[in-house]
């Protein structure tokens, strides 16, 4: 049940951050996405009634049991380190743009 819910959220939303409100790594990713002007959905697992089940389903599906657990364009990106690494390599904005979460302003 939880796995179906997670997959449904990921497939229906361009960018999803599975997070916990008190997690500093989650905050870094959310702040970066805000800085980049990305539209994204945040699922705060510590505020969801079935948060533990969702996190277990994510771990079974992705092999990653920690948060943040980030998906862009339906593809599992990973956690904070993976997101930051993609950003530093100049790949993150392209992923976000291709997913429709960021629009490039033509000046």
N, CA, C and O atoms as CSV, one atom per row, in Angstrom:
chain,resi,resn,atom,element,x,y,z
A,1,UNK,N,N,0.826,-1.202,0.000
A,1,UNK,CA,C,0.000,0.000,0.000
A,1,UNK,C,C,0.872,1.269,0.000
A,1,UNK,O,O,0.661,2.172,-0.808
A,2,UNK,N,N,1.851,1.324,0.913
A,2,UNK,CA,C,2.717,2.501,0.999
A,2,UNK,C,C,3.551,2.655,-0.261
A,2,UNK,O,O,3.770,3.772,-0.730
A,3,UNK,N,N,4.021,1.535,-0.816
A,3,UNK,CA,C,4.829,1.597,-2.035
A,3,UNK,C,C,4.010,2.161,-3.187
A,3,UNK,O,O,4.512,2.970,-3.967
A,4,UNK,N,N,2.754,1.741,-3.301
A,4,UNK,CA,C,1.881,2.282,-4.348
A,4,UNK,C,C,1.690,3.785,-4.169
A,4,UNK,O,O,1.690,4.533,-5.148
A,5,UNK,N,N,1.529,4.225,-2.938
A,5,UNK,CA,C,1.341,5.651,-2.655
A,5,UNK,C,C,2.592,6.439,-3.064
A,5,UNK,O,O,2.493,7.479,-3.716
A,6,UNK,N,N,3.768,5.933,-2.675
A,6,UNK,CA,C,5.024,6.595,-3.007
A,6,UNK,C,C,5.195,6.675,-4.529
A,6,UNK,O,O,5.527,7.734,-5.061
A,7,UNK,N,N,4.972,5.574,-5.215
A,7,UNK,CA,C,5.140,5.553,-6.673
A,7,UNK,C,C,4.137,6.477,-7.356
A,7,UNK,O,O,4.461,7.114,-8.359
A,8,UNK,N,N,2.928,6.552,-6.818
A,8,UNK,CA,C,1.915,7.443,-7.375
A,8,UNK,C,C,2.326,8.910,-7.227
A,8,UNK,O,O,2.176,9.698,-8.160
A,9,UNK,N,N,2.839,9.267,-6.064
A,9,UNK,CA,C,3.301,10.639,-5.829
A,9,UNK,C,C,4.436,10.973,-6.791
A,9,UNK,O,O,4.426,12.028,-7.425
A,10,UNK,N,N,5.411,10.075,-6.898
A,10,UNK,CA,C,6.584,10.312,-7.743
A,10,UNK,C,C,6.199,10.440,-9.206
A,10,UNK,O,O,6.738,11.288,-9.917
A,11,UNK,N,N,5.264,9.602,-9.668
A,11,UNK,CA,C,4.900,9.630,-11.088
A,11,UNK,C,C,4.004,10.818,-11.444
A,11,UNK,O,O,3.908,11.183,-12.616
A,12,UNK,N,N,3.347,11.425,-10.452
A,12,UNK,CA,C,2.416,12.513,-10.746
A,12,UNK,C,C,2.987,13.901,-10.476
A,12,UNK,O,O,2.312,14.902,-10.718
A,13,UNK,N,N,4.220,13.976,-9.979
A,13,UNK,CA,C,4.815,15.255,-9.598
A,13,UNK,C,C,6.226,15.343,-10.167
A,13,UNK,O,O,7.012,14.411,-9.999
A,14,UNK,N,N,6.568,16.460,-10.845
A,14,UNK,CA,C,7.899,16.567,-11.468
A,14,UNK,C,C,9.069,16.443,-10.490
A,14,UNK,O,O,10.072,15.802,-10.803
A,15,UNK,N,N,8.944,17.053,-9.310
A,15,UNK,CA,C,10.026,17.002,-8.326
A,15,UNK,C,C,9.416,16.732,-6.954
A,15,UNK,O,O,8.516,17.444,-6.508
A,16,UNK,N,N,9.924,15.690,-6.293
A,16,UNK,CA,C,9.439,15.334,-4.958
A,16,UNK,C,C,10.628,15.194,-4.017
A,16,UNK,O,O,11.630,14.559,-4.345
A,17,UNK,N,N,10.495,15.801,-2.844
A,17,UNK,CA,C,11.485,15.650,-1.780
A,17,UNK,C,C,10.778,14.992,-0.599
A,17,UNK,O,O,9.921,15.601,0.041
A,18,UNK,N,N,11.143,13.749,-0.319
A,18,UNK,CA,C,10.675,13.093,0.899
A,18,UNK,C,C,11.630,13.539,1.991
A,18,UNK,O,O,12.838,13.326,1.891
A,19,UNK,N,N,11.093,14.158,3.034
A,19,UNK,CA,C,11.875,14.929,3.977
A,19,UNK,C,C,11.395,14.681,5.397
A,19,UNK,O,O,10.394,14.000,5.619
A,20,UNK,N,N,12.122,15.243,6.351
A,20,UNK,CA,C,11.651,15.349,7.738
A,20,UNK,C,C,11.911,16.787,8.176
A,20,UNK,O,O,12.942,17.373,7.847
A,21,UNK,N,N,10.975,17.338,8.912
A,21,UNK,CA,C,11.010,18.766,9.235
A,21,UNK,C,C,12.275,19.182,9.985
A,21,UNK,O,O,12.736,20.313,9.835
A,22,UNK,N,N,12.835,18.285,10.784
A,22,UNK,CA,C,13.984,18.633,11.627
A,22,UNK,C,C,15.327,18.303,10.993
A,22,UNK,O,O,16.365,18.509,11.621
A,23,UNK,N,N,15.332,17.796,9.765
A,23,UNK,CA,C,16.553,17.317,9.115
A,23,UNK,C,C,17.288,18.453,8.406
A,23,UNK,O,O,16.750,19.073,7.488
A,24,UNK,N,N,18.523,18.721,8.839
A,24,UNK,CA,C,19.328,19.773,8.227
A,24,UNK,C,C,19.672,19.499,6.775
A,24,UNK,O,O,19.725,20.429,5.969
A,25,UNK,N,N,19.908,18.235,6.423
A,25,UNK,CA,C,20.218,17.882,5.027
A,25,UNK,C,C,19.006,18.126,4.136
A,25,UNK,O,O,19.135,18.583,3.000
A,26,UNK,N,N,17.830,17.815,4.670
A,26,UNK,CA,C,16.584,18.072,3.932
A,26,UNK,C,C,16.435,19.570,3.695
A,26,UNK,O,O,16.072,20.000,2.600
A,27,UNK,N,N,16.716,20.363,4.728
A,27,UNK,CA,C,16.606,21.812,4.614
A,27,UNK,C,C,17.539,22.345,3.534
A,27,UNK,O,O,17.160,23.237,2.774
A,28,UNK,N,N,18.755,21.811,3.457
A,28,UNK,CA,C,19.713,22.259,2.431
A,28,UNK,C,C,19.157,22.024,1.028
A,28,UNK,O,O,19.259,22.893,0.162
A,29,UNK,N,N,18.570,20.852,0.807
A,29,UNK,CA,C,18.018,20.531,-0.518
A,29,UNK,C,C,16.827,21.430,-0.827
A,29,UNK,O,O,16.725,21.971,-1.928
A,30,UNK,N,N,15.930,21.590,0.137
A,30,UNK,CA,C,14.751,22.434,-0.086
A,30,UNK,C,C,15.170,23.885,-0.331
A,30,UNK,O,O,14.609,24.555,-1.198
A,31,UNK,N,N,16.147,24.368,0.422
A,31,UNK,CA,C,16.640,25.742,0.217
A,31,UNK,C,C,17.269,25.905,-1.162
A,31,UNK,O,O,17.062,26.927,-1.816
A,32,UNK,N,N,18.027,24.920,-1.609
A,32,UNK,CA,C,18.644,24.980,-2.933
A,32,UNK,C,C,17.570,25.028,-4.019
A,32,UNK,O,O,17.655,25.838,-4.942
A,33,UNK,N,N,16.572,24.169,-3.912
A,33,UNK,CA,C,15.499,24.176,-4.911
A,33,UNK,C,C,14.776,25.521,-4.925
A,33,UNK,O,O,14.418,26.019,-5.993
A,34,UNK,N,N,14.560,26.111,-3.751
A,34,UNK,CA,C,13.922,27.431,-3.685
A,34,UNK,C,C,14.805,28.480,-4.350
A,34,UNK,O,O,14.310,29.315,-5.106
A,35,UNK,N,N,16.112,28.445,-4.075
A,35,UNK,CA,C,17.059,29.389,-4.691
A,35,UNK,C,C,17.018,29.286,-6.213
A,35,UNK,O,O,17.121,30.292,-6.915
A,36,UNK,N,N,16.869,28.070,-6.713
A,36,UNK,CA,C,16.864,27.836,-8.162
A,36,UNK,C,C,15.504,28.150,-8.774
A,36,UNK,O,O,15.351,28.108,-9.995
A,37,UNK,N,N,14.522,28.464,-7.943
A,37,UNK,CA,C,13.189,28.787,-8.443
A,37,UNK,C,C,12.413,27.569,-8.912
A,37,UNK,O,O,11.510,27.677,-9.742
A,38,UNK,N,N,12.767,26.416,-8.380
A,38,UNK,CA,C,12.102,25.175,-8.791
A,38,UNK,C,C,10.777,25.009,-8.063
A,38,UNK,O,O,10.644,25.366,-6.893
A,39,UNK,N,N,9.806,24.464,-8.773
A,39,UNK,CA,C,8.568,24.070,-8.102
A,39,UNK,C,C,8.740,22.601,-7.722
A,39,UNK,O,O,9.143,21.778,-8.545
A,40,UNK,N,N,8.432,22.287,-6.472
A,40,UNK,CA,C,8.622,20.925,-5.999
A,40,UNK,C,C,7.647,20.627,-4.884
A,40,UNK,O,O,7.155,21.530,-4.207
A,41,UNK,N,N,7.373,19.342,-4.702
A,41,UNK,CA,C,6.489,18.893,-3.637
A,41,UNK,C,C,7.353,18.338,-2.511
A,41,UNK,O,O,8.329,17.628,-2.753
A,42,UNK,N,N,6.987,18.667,-1.299
A,42,UNK,CA,C,7.683,18.139,-0.130
A,42,UNK,C,C,6.710,17.256,0.642
A,42,UNK,O,O,5.593,17.668,0.955
A,43,UNK,N,N,7.145,16.053,0.939
A,43,UNK,CA,C,6.388,15.159,1.812
A,43,UNK,C,C,7.203,15.052,3.099
A,43,UNK,O,O,8.261,14.424,3.122
A,44,UNK,N,N,6.699,15.673,4.174
A,44,UNK,CA,C,7.383,15.630,5.462
A,44,UNK,C,C,6.962,14.336,6.170
A,44,UNK,O,O,5.870,14.243,6.732
A,45,UNK,N,N,7.847,13.353,6.127
A,45,UNK,CA,C,7.501,12.024,6.628
A,45,UNK,C,C,7.170,12.025,8.119
A,45,UNK,O,O,6.386,11.194,8.578
A,46,UNK,N,N,7.758,12.947,8.877
A,46,UNK,CA,C,7.460,13.006,10.314
A,46,UNK,C,C,6.107,13.653,10.602
A,46,UNK,O,O,5.660,13.664,11.749
A,47,UNK,N,N,5.455,14.190,9.579
A,47,UNK,CA,C,4.122,14.779,9.754
A,47,UNK,C,C,3.029,13.926,9.121
A,47,UNK,O,O,1.842,14.192,9.310
A,48,UNK,N,N,3.429,12.900,8.371
A,48,UNK,CA,C,2.463,12.008,7.728
A,48,UNK,C,C,2.100,10.883,8.696
A,48,UNK,O,O,2.961,10.341,9.389
A,49,UNK,N,N,0.828,10.548,8.731
A,49,UNK,CA,C,0.385,9.473,9.621
A,49,UNK,C,C,1.078,8.151,9.272
A,49,UNK,O,O,1.405,7.357,10.154
A,50,UNK,N,N,1.297,7.928,7.964
A,50,UNK,CA,C,1.943,6.695,7.510
A,50,UNK,C,C,3.401,6.942,7.098
A,50,UNK,O,O,3.942,6.230,6.252
A,51,UNK,N,N,4.026,7.953,7.701
A,51,UNK,CA,C,5.388,8.338,7.339
A,51,UNK,C,C,6.409,7.219,7.466
A,51,UNK,O,O,7.267,7.058,6.598
A,52,UNK,N,N,6.319,6.438,8.552
A,52,UNK,CA,C,7.265,5.334,8.731
A,52,UNK,C,C,7.107,4.294,7.626
A,52,UNK,O,O,8.095,3.770,7.112
A,53,UNK,N,N,5.877,4.003,7.271
A,53,UNK,CA,C,5.619,3.027,6.199
A,53,UNK,C,C,6.112,3.569,4.857
A,53,UNK,O,O,6.674,2.827,4.052
A,54,UNK,N,N,5.901,4.861,4.622
A,54,UNK,CA,C,6.376,5.470,3.380
A,54,UNK,C,C,7.896,5.407,3.304
A,54,UNK,O,O,8.458,5.098,2.254
A,55,UNK,N,N,8.565,5.704,4.430
A,55,UNK,CA,C,10.027,5.669,4.430
A,55,UNK,C,C,10.530,4.235,4.205
A,55,UNK,O,O,11.522,4.033,3.506
A,56,UNK,N,N,9.863,3.259,4.781
A,56,UNK,CA,C,10.240,1.853,4.560
A,56,UNK,C,C,10.027,1.457,3.108
A,56,UNK,O,O,10.840,0.732,2.535
A,57,UNK,N,N,8.936,1.930,2.509
A,57,UNK,CA,C,8.660,1.635,1.107
A,57,UNK,C,C,9.715,2.274,0.206
A,57,UNK,O,O,10.164,1.660,-0.762
A,58,UNK,N,N,10.109,3.504,0.526
A,58,UNK,CA,C,11.173,4.172,-0.233
A,58,UNK,C,C,12.482,3.395,-0.141
A,58,UNK,O,O,13.185,3.232,-1.137
A,59,UNK,N,N,12.804,2.918,1.058
A,59,UNK,CA,C,14.032,2.151,1.252
A,59,UNK,C,C,13.998,0.865,0.427
A,59,UNK,O,O,14.997,0.493,-0.187
A,60,UNK,N,N,12.854,0.191,0.414
A,60,UNK,CA,C,12.732,-1.045,-0.362
A,60,UNK,C,C,12.843,-0.769,-1.851
A,60,UNK,O,O,13.450,-1.549,-2.585
A,61,UNK,N,N,12.263,0.334,-2.301
A,61,UNK,CA,C,12.231,0.666,-3.730
A,61,UNK,C,C,13.568,1.205,-4.223
A,61,UNK,O,O,14.035,0.823,-5.296
A,62,UNK,N,N,14.188,2.096,-3.439
A,62,UNK,CA,C,15.379,2.802,-3.925
A,62,UNK,C,C,16.682,2.301,-3.317
A,62,UNK,O,O,17.759,2.584,-3.842
A,63,UNK,N,N,16.596,1.567,-2.226
A,63,UNK,CA,C,17.793,1.158,-1.513
A,63,UNK,C,C,18.326,2.238,-0.588
A,63,UNK,O,O,19.372,2.063,0.038
A,64,UNK,N,N,17.614,3.352,-0.497
A,64,UNK,CA,C,18.021,4.465,0.361
A,64,UNK,C,C,17.013,4.618,1.483
A,64,UNK,O,O,15.843,4.913,1.239
A,65,UNK,N,N,17.469,4.417,2.720
A,65,UNK,CA,C,16.572,4.505,3.865
A,65,UNK,C,C,16.570,5.850,4.553
A,65,UNK,O,O,15.833,6.052,5.518
A,66,UNK,N,N,17.396,6.788,4.063
A,66,UNK,CA,C,17.537,8.080,4.723
A,66,UNK,C,C,16.804,9.180,3.957
A,66,UNK,O,O,16.400,8.997,2.809
A,67,UNK,N,N,16.642,10.326,4.622
A,67,UNK,CA,C,16.082,11.511,3.978
A,67,UNK,C,C,17.148,12.582,3.920
A,67,UNK,O,O,18.059,12.567,4.747
A,68,UNK,N,N,17.079,13.509,2.984
A,68,UNK,CA,C,16.048,13.601,1.957
A,68,UNK,C,C,16.185,12.492,0.925
A,68,UNK,O,O,17.278,11.990,0.663
A,69,UNK,N,N,15.072,12.133,0.361
A,69,UNK,CA,C,15.032,11.155,-0.712
A,69,UNK,C,C,14.359,11.880,-1.879
A,69,UNK,O,O,13.159,12.149,-1.846
A,70,UNK,N,N,15.146,12.190,-2.906
A,70,UNK,CA,C,14.735,13.132,-3.943
A,70,UNK,C,C,14.492,12.420,-5.272
A,70,UNK,O,O,15.261,11.557,-5.694
A,71,UNK,N,N,13.395,12.816,-5.913
A,71,UNK,CA,C,13.050,12.330,-7.246
A,71,UNK,C,C,12.842,13.520,-8.165
A,71,UNK,O,O,12.168,14.484,-7.803
A,72,UNK,N,N,13.422,13.451,-9.353
A,72,UNK,CA,C,13.230,14.493,-10.366
A,72,UNK,C,C,12.825,13.808,-11.657
A,72,UNK,O,O,13.520,12.918,-12.148
A,73,UNK,N,N,11.691,14.233,-12.203
A,73,UNK,CA,C,11.203,13.633,-13.444
A,73,UNK,C,C,10.942,12.152,-13.308
A,73,UNK,O,O,11.138,11.400,-14.263
A,74,UNK,N,N,10.502,11.716,-12.137
A,74,UNK,CA,C,10.208,10.310,-11.906
A,74,UNK,C,C,11.428,9.451,-11.639
A,74,UNK,O,O,11.308,8.250,-11.398
A,75,UNK,N,N,12.608,10.066,-11.682
A,75,UNK,CA,C,13.859,9.319,-11.497
A,75,UNK,C,C,14.423,9.586,-10.108
A,75,UNK,O,O,14.458,10.726,-9.645
A,76,UNK,N,N,14.863,8.517,-9.452
A,76,UNK,CA,C,15.464,8.655,-8.128
A,76,UNK,C,C,16.826,9.320,-8.267
A,76,UNK,O,O,17.694,8.829,-8.988
A,77,UNK,N,N,17.009,10.441,-7.571
A,77,UNK,CA,C,18.261,11.195,-7.617
A,77,UNK,C,C,19.154,10.814,-6.446
A,77,UNK,O,O,20.370,10.705,-6.600
A,78,UNK,N,N,18.556,10.611,-5.276
A,78,UNK,CA,C,19.319,10.258,-4.089
A,78,UNK,C,C,19.056,11.237,-2.975
A,78,UNK,O,O,17.960,11.784,-2.847
A,79,UNK,N,N,20.083,11.452,-2.164
A,79,UNK,CA,C,19.957,12.325,-1.012
A,79,UNK,C,C,20.647,13.651,-1.221
A,79,UNK,O,O,20.896,14.066,-2.352
A,80,UNK,N,N,20.954,14.313,-0.118
A,80,UNK,CA,C,21.542,15.643,-0.152
A,80,UNK,C,C,22.862,15.661,-0.925
A,80,UNK,O,O,23.067,16.525,-1.777
A,81,UNK,N,N,23.755,14.715,-0.635
A,81,UNK,CA,C,25.057,14.693,-1.310
A,81,UNK,C,C,24.899,14.560,-2.822
A,81,UNK,O,O,25.584,15.246,-3.581
A,82,UNK,N,N,24.003,13.684,-3.260
A,82,UNK,CA,C,23.782,13.488,-4.697
A,82,UNK,C,C,23.237,14.742,-5.363
A,82,UNK,O,O,23.669,15.109,-6.456
A,83,UNK,N,N,22.290,15.398,-4.705
A,83,UNK,CA,C,21.710,16.625,-5.247
A,83,UNK,C,C,22.782,17.714,-5.339
A,83,UNK,O,O,22.907,18.381,-6.365
A,84,UNK,N,N,23.553,17.890,-4.266
A,84,UNK,CA,C,24.595,18.920,-4.257
A,84,UNK,C,C,25.676,18.622,-5.307
A,84,UNK,O,O,26.176,19.532,-5.969
A,85,UNK,N,N,26.022,17.364,-5.446
A,85,UNK,CA,C,27.024,16.977,-6.438
A,85,UNK,C,C,26.539,17.309,-7.851
A,85,UNK,O,O,27.296,17.841,-8.663
A,86,UNK,N,N,25.280,16.993,-8.140
A,86,UNK,CA,C,24.718,17.323,-9.452
A,86,UNK,C,C,24.692,18.838,-9.665
A,86,UNK,O,O,24.941,19.319,-10.771
A,87,UNK,N,N,24.392,19.574,-8.613
A,87,UNK,CA,C,24.370,21.028,-8.709
A,87,UNK,C,C,25.772,21.558,-9.020
A,87,UNK,O,O,25.934,22.401,-9.903
A,88,UNK,N,N,26.764,21.077,-8.313
A,88,UNK,CA,C,28.138,21.553,-8.517
A,88,UNK,C,C,28.674,21.172,-9.891
A,88,UNK,O,O,29.536,21.864,-10.433
A,89,UNK,N,N,28.175,20.080,-10.459
A,89,UNK,CA,C,28.596,19.667,-11.808
A,89,UNK,C,C,27.785,20.363,-12.898
A,89,UNK,O,O,28.031,20.160,-14.087
A,90,UNK,N,N,26.813,21.189,-12.489
A,90,UNK,CA,C,26.004,21.911,-13.459
A,90,UNK,C,C,24.902,21.084,-14.096
A,90,UNK,O,O,24.373,21.456,-15.144
A,91,UNK,N,N,24.550,19.965,-13.473
A,91,UNK,CA,C,23.541,19.059,-14.043
A,91,UNK,C,C,22.144,19.258,-13.457
A,91,UNK,O,O,21.153,18.868,-14.075
A,92,UNK,N,N,22.060,19.855,-12.283
A,92,UNK,CA,C,20.788,19.908,-11.566
A,92,UNK,C,C,19.756,20.776,-12.278
A,92,UNK,O,O,18.603,20.370,-12.418
A,93,UNK,N,N,20.151,21.958,-12.726
A,93,UNK,CA,C,19.195,22.858,-13.388
A,93,UNK,C,C,18.649,22.202,-14.654
A,93,UNK,O,O,17.466,22.346,-14.963
A,94,UNK,N,N,19.493,21.488,-15.381
A,94,UNK,CA,C,19.036,20.784,-16.586
A,94,UNK,C,C,18.005,19.728,-16.230
A,94,UNK,O,O,16.979,19.610,-16.899
A,95,UNK,N,N,18.271,18.957,-15.178
A,95,UNK,CA,C,17.300,17.949,-14.739
A,95,UNK,C,C,15.976,18.598,-14.343
A,95,UNK,O,O,14.904,18.127,-14.723
A,96,UNK,N,N,16.063,19.677,-13.581
A,96,UNK,CA,C,14.851,20.375,-13.138
A,96,UNK,C,C,14.097,20.980,-14.316
A,96,UNK,O,O,12.868,20.939,-14.356
A,97,UNK,N,N,14.829,21.539,-15.273
A,97,UNK,CA,C,14.207,22.134,-16.466
A,97,UNK,C,C,13.519,21.062,-17.284
A,97,UNK,O,O,12.376,21.236,-17.705
A,98,UNK,N,N,14.213,19.945,-17.514
A,98,UNK,CA,C,13.636,18.858,-18.303
A,98,UNK,C,C,12.397,18.275,-17.654
A,98,UNK,O,O,11.502,17.784,-18.341
A,99,UNK,N,N,12.342,18.327,-16.331
A,99,UNK,CA,C,11.182,17.817,-15.604
A,99,UNK,C,C,10.038,18.833,-15.584
A,99,UNK,O,O,8.928,18.509,-15.162
A,100,UNK,N,N,10.307,20.063,-16.040
A,100,UNK,CA,C,9.275,21.093,-16.055
A,100,UNK,C,C,9.146,21.834,-14.736
A,100,UNK,O,O,8.147,22.514,-14.503
A,101,UNK,N,N,10.157,21.709,-13.861
A,101,UNK,CA,C,10.089,22.338,-12.556
A,101,UNK,C,C,10.735,23.714,-12.538
A,101,UNK,O,O,10.526,24.491,-11.606
A,102,UNK,N,N,11.520,24.017,-13.567
A,102,UNK,CA,C,12.177,25.316,-13.669
A,102,UNK,C,C,11.988,25.801,-15.107
A,102,UNK,O,O,12.154,25.040,-16.061
A,103,UNK,N,N,11.644,27.059,-15.239
A,103,UNK,CA,C,11.561,27.632,-16.575
A,103,UNK,C,C,12.700,28.620,-16.743
A,103,UNK,O,O,12.934,29.478,-15.892
A,104,UNK,N,N,13.391,28.485,-17.842
A,104,UNK,CA,C,14.504,29.384,-18.150
A,104,UNK,C,C,13.899,30.673,-18.706
A,104,UNK,O,O,13.134,30.651,-19.671
A,105,UNK,N,N,14.251,31.773,-18.090
A,105,UNK,CA,C,13.763,33.071,-18.570
A,105,UNK,C,C,14.556,33.487,-19.802
A,105,UNK,O,O,15.786,33.521,-19.772
A,106,UNK,N,N,13.860,33.798,-20.873
A,106,UNK,CA,C,14.552,34.281,-22.064
A,106,UNK,C,C,14.586,35.801,-21.984
A,106,UNK,O,O,13.548,36.464,-21.969
A,107,UNK,N,N,15.791,36.334,-21.933
A,107,UNK,CA,C,15.921,37.786,-21.774
A,107,UNK,C,C,16.327,38.424,-23.066
A,107,UNK,O,O,16.486,39.642,-23.131
